[in-house]
């Protein structure tokens, strides 16, 4: 028995290829990212300056903070370059038909 609870947060049409969408789940700001033909879910906050990532550049499986350019891997949350050193949270994603669900 899994203790994960999946919550429907958006549809695939709401997050087309190369786009992002910020959603609120239980008071947490989570950023859905469609990159490399996959939907990723990460916390919408840079671990360096606590700025929202939703306005950052997204390319090839990473997203950059719009303030200082720190990049984070969308799959693992790992900080890829300074000034960020601490990873960001990631969330498990599953697709049910056209609905994007994340584990909380």
Secondary structure, 3 states (H helix, E strand, C coil): CCCCCEEEEEEHHHCCCCCEEEEEECCEEEEEEEECCEEEEEECCCCCCCCCCCCCCEECCEEECCCCCCEEECCCCCECCCCCCCCCCEECEEEECCEEEEEC
